[in-house]
Structure formats: C-alpha cells, structure tokens
Amino acid sequence: MSTPSTMKAIVVEKLGGPEVLETKTAHPVPTAGEGQLLVKNNISGVNYIDTYFRTGLYPSAKPEILGREGAGTVVAVGPGPNTWNFKAGDRVAWLGTGGYAEYTAVPAEKTVKIPEGVKDEDVIASFLSGLTVLSLAKETYAVQKGDWVLLHAAAGGAGFLMTQILKTLGAKVIGTAGGAEKVALVKSLGADYVIDYRSEEGKDWVGRVKEITNGRGVDVVYDSVGKDTWEGSLEAVKKKGTIVWFGNASGPVPPLPLARLTPKCVKVARPALFGYIDTREEFEFYVNELFRLLQSGELKVKIHKVYPLEQAVQAHLDLEGRKTTGKLLLRP
Ligand SMILES: NC(=O)c1ccc[n+]([C@@H]2O[C@H](COP(=O)([O-])OP(=O)(O)OC[C@H]3O[C@@H](n4cnc5c(N)ncnc54)[C@H](OP(=O)(O)O)[C@@H]3O)[C@@H](O)[C@H]2O)c1
C-alpha cells in the first residue's frame, strides 16, 4: 500500500492545558531523513513528559506533535549508512518525537524490532517507562538485595513497572499512591508496604516510613512527584542515603541549597533516560533486558486504556487528574 501525503495528527500550536491538543486530519506525512525510518504507527505511548512539553515546563519548538514512543511498521527507510539494516515491513518499537500521529519519522538508532509473540501494545506499555525504571534501578542507584526503597506514585505508568523491578532485585519496597484502589494494585505487585499519601492517616507518610524502618529511613527514594514530596523525601531518606528525583508530576523541585544535603550526607541524582541509552550499545543493553523480562513473564504490564488518537485531550485530562493506573496508549 502506498503512503499517503497527509495524515491524522495531534498538533500543539501554543502552550496550555489539554485543550491545546488539536486534531488535524490533513497534516503532512513526514519523510524519513538521513538515519531515519518512516513508521506507520499501530500504537503510541502517552507519558507524563508529554504534558511538560505541552505546558512549556520543558522547552520545545511549536507547532509540535507530542509523543515520544510508538510501535508499528516501517514503510520507508531514509538515506545514509545509519539505518541499522531496517527494511520496509519490519515491526518495530521506537523512541523519538512526534508519536501522536499516524506516521512518524523516527531515528533508526533508537528503533528495535519487536520479538515475535510480543504484542505492540505490551511493548509500548513498558518501553520508555520500562527502559527508564531499569536504568534507574541499575545505574542511577544500583539497588541491592535487602535495600529499603521508597517509591512515589507506585501505581502509575513508571511506578507499576518499577515496583516489580525492585522486587525482582530483592528490595524491600515502600510505595506511595493516591487512593485505596491504587494502594491495592501496588500491594498486589508484592510491595512490602503501601501508603495512601492522600488519605488523612497517610498525610504523615514520612512518619510512617520512619516507623517501618525503625527510625533509620530508606536507602533510596525514587521521587517523580517533585514539588509536593521533595521535602518529605529528604526527611525519609537515611543517613548517607540517595534520592533520585526523576520527574515533576506535581511541579518541579525548587532550587535546592546544597547545604540541605549536609546533615545526613545525602546524595542526590537527577537522571533522564536518554543519558543512559545514548549509544546503540547502551540502548540495546536495556532493550534486551526489557524484552527478556517481558518474554519470561517476570514483568507484567498494565494498560490503563487505549484511547483513539483524537481522544488525546481526554488522555491528558485523565493522566494529570491522577485518574489512571499503569500506561495510557493512543491508537492512531
Ligand atoms: N527522568 C526520566 O527519564 C523519566 C522517564 C519517564 C518518566 N519520568 C517521570 O516519571 C513520572 C511518571 O511518569 P508516567 O508517565 O508513568 O506518569 P504516571 O505515574 O502514570 O502519572 C503520574 C502520577 O503522579 C502522581 N501525582 C502526584 N502528584 C500529582 C499531581 N499533583 N498531579 C498529577 N499527578 C500527580 C499520580 O499518582 P497518585 O495519584 O498515586 O499520586 C499520577 O498518577 C513523571 O514524573 C515523569 O516525568 C521520568
């Protein structure tokens, strides 16, 4: 089938709330440039980072098609030597930009073939999020058997996967999540303790973490909530412990005077996935580990909902409204 010249895409022309996600039905189909592949997307992932580009928390040129991952079929291979032997017809998963669309021109270097027997939906439910949590648990702080770990937003897209990875590494996991349903979900993944930090008794989640760890605090905090939790995370970490800030779901952590880290000799990391998968070798290392975990059944995915592409506004409303568990997907 030949590739059309126009497509359906969700385009952001100005910064703002979910309402700035506009459905265009005759947007030009991109062409594959040097080192790129043109992919007809079967499924695209929605990630919290998409909201940062939409609001302007993270800068990006507008107009812009959001979406940093997808799965589908290669329909064209761009010029140049760096296309990694991909060919038209390959079923692939990719990381890049412009995923909220029927077609995306993606970097071949950040694209992989999906193994037989693994569904596109399951890969994208765990691709950007899964690669992130693997790199956080293996490199940002190398989690050891028996470590006490505090994980915020443990029922979310990244949190759902991270809870499982932490348990496979033998950590003792204290998760936080908002509401009884989310708490039950995180418990079902094997978390040792789960605190509903939005409930009346969970408001003192720091006190509860101290109680659980006999006053010592946790070895590491994985905090993607940011503004609302960073002070508590600093209190809940043990002496000589580590805090990994990797997201801003409630807003960014304000500038932190380094002297605040001194009393407990705390280490702080502020990682981003792309720092860990810069080279093809690094990318394949984490992808292979992710596919191994998916194929062995050690890592389960949870898809909150597959939204039709034109319902991207609703997907953002649900994600930012804290109404979701697991991963949100768009079907172009
Ligand atoms: N650094 C990286 O490379 C990297 C890569 C991937 C993801 N991330 C970060 O990881 C986090 C999770 O991403 P995700 O896509 O999987 O999203 P998500 O966890 O599915 O959704 C965000 C969750 O954060 C919690 N939350 C707490 N305060 C909130 C607030 N004021 N507004 C909205 N949500 C709030 C909510 O869970 P509760 O209701 O349970 O509180 C919500 O479900 C994000 O911060 C994202 O930026 C970072």
The ligand as a MOL file (V3000), in Angstrom:
LIG
                    3D

  0  0  0     0  0            999 V3000
M  V30 BEGIN CTAB
M  V30 COUNTS 48 52 0 0 0
M  V30 BEGIN ATOM
M  V30 1 N 13.6120 11.2100 34.0410 0
M  V30 2 C 13.1580 10.3960 33.0930 0
M  V30 3 O 13.8790 9.9990 32.1790 0
M  V30 4 C 11.7380 9.9540 33.1370 0
M  V30 5 C 11.2760 8.9990 32.2190 0
M  V30 6 C 9.9490 8.5440 32.3510 0
M  V30 7 C 9.1290 9.0940 33.3330 0
M  V30 8 N 9.6060 10.0610 34.1580 0 CHG=1
M  V30 9 C 8.7640 10.6650 35.1950 0
M  V30 10 O 8.1110 9.6240 35.8980 0
M  V30 11 C 6.8720 10.0910 36.3800 0
M  V30 12 C 5.8020 9.1170 35.9910 0
M  V30 13 O 5.5290 9.2130 34.6140 0
M  V30 14 P 4.3160 8.4140 33.9930 0
M  V30 15 O 4.2290 8.8360 32.5710 0
M  V30 16 O 4.4500 6.9930 34.3320 0 CHG=-1
M  V30 17 O 3.0580 9.0520 34.7680 0
M  V30 18 P 2.1420 8.3820 35.8970 0
M  V30 19 O 2.9990 7.9070 37.0260 0
M  V30 20 O 1.2610 7.3720 35.2570 0
M  V30 21 O 1.2740 9.6030 36.3670 0
M  V30 22 C 1.7550 10.4950 37.3210 0
M  V30 23 C 1.3030 10.0920 38.7450 0
M  V30 24 O 1.9240 11.0010 39.6430 0
M  V30 25 C 1.1380 11.0970 40.8000 0
M  V30 26 N 0.9780 12.5040 41.2040 0
M  V30 27 C 1.3710 13.0030 42.3810 0
M  V30 28 N 1.0820 14.3070 42.4700 0
M  V30 29 C 0.4740 14.6410 41.3100 0
M  V30 30 C -0.0650 15.8600 40.8310 0
M  V30 31 N -0.0610 16.9930 41.5530 0
M  V30 32 N -0.6130 15.8670 39.5960 0
M  V30 33 C -0.6210 14.7390 38.8510 0
M  V30 34 N -0.1170 13.5500 39.2650 0
M  V30 35 C 0.4270 13.5020 40.5000 0
M  V30 36 C -0.2250 10.4600 40.4780 0
M  V30 37 O -0.3040 9.2290 41.1760 0
M  V30 38 P -1.0070 9.2050 42.6490 0
M  V30 39 O -2.4520 9.5820 42.4220 0
M  V30 40 O -0.8230 7.8110 43.0860 0
M  V30 41 O -0.2740 10.2130 43.4660 0
M  V30 42 C -0.1760 10.2270 38.9810 0
M  V30 43 O -0.9120 9.0830 38.5960 0
M  V30 44 C 6.6850 11.5100 35.8160 0
M  V30 45 O 7.0910 12.4420 36.7830 0
M  V30 46 C 7.6380 11.5270 34.6360 0
M  V30 47 O 8.0820 12.8080 34.3180 0
M  V30 48 C 10.8940 10.4960 34.0630 0
M  V30 END ATOM
M  V30 BEGIN BOND
M  V30 1 1 1 2
M  V30 2 2 2 3
M  V30 3 1 2 4
M  V30 4 1 4 5
M  V30 5 2 4 48
M  V30 6 2 5 6
M  V30 7 1 6 7
M  V30 8 2 7 8
M  V30 9 1 8 9
M  V30 10 1 8 48
M  V30 11 1 9 10
M  V30 12 1 9 46
M  V30 13 1 10 11
M  V30 14 1 11 12
M  V30 15 1 11 44
M  V30 16 1 12 13
M  V30 17 1 13 14
M  V30 18 2 14 15
M  V30 19 1 14 16
M  V30 20 1 14 17
M  V30 21 1 17 18
M  V30 22 2 18 19
M  V30 23 1 18 20
M  V30 24 1 18 21
M  V30 25 1 21 22
M  V30 26 1 22 23
M  V30 27 1 23 24
M  V30 28 1 23 42
M  V30 29 1 24 25
M  V30 30 1 25 26
M  V30 31 1 25 36
M  V30 32 1 26 27
M  V30 33 1 26 35
M  V30 34 2 27 28
M  V30 35 1 28 29
M  V30 36 1 29 30
M  V30 37 2 29 35
M  V30 38 1 30 31
M  V30 39 2 30 32
M  V30 40 1 32 33
M  V30 41 2 33 34
M  V30 42 1 34 35
M  V30 43 1 36 37
M  V30 44 1 36 42
M  V30 45 1 37 38
M  V30 46 2 38 39
M  V30 47 1 38 40
M  V30 48 1 38 41
M  V30 49 1 42 43
M  V30 50 1 44 45
M  V30 51 1 44 46
M  V30 52 1 46 47
M  V30 END BOND
M  V30 END CTAB
M  END
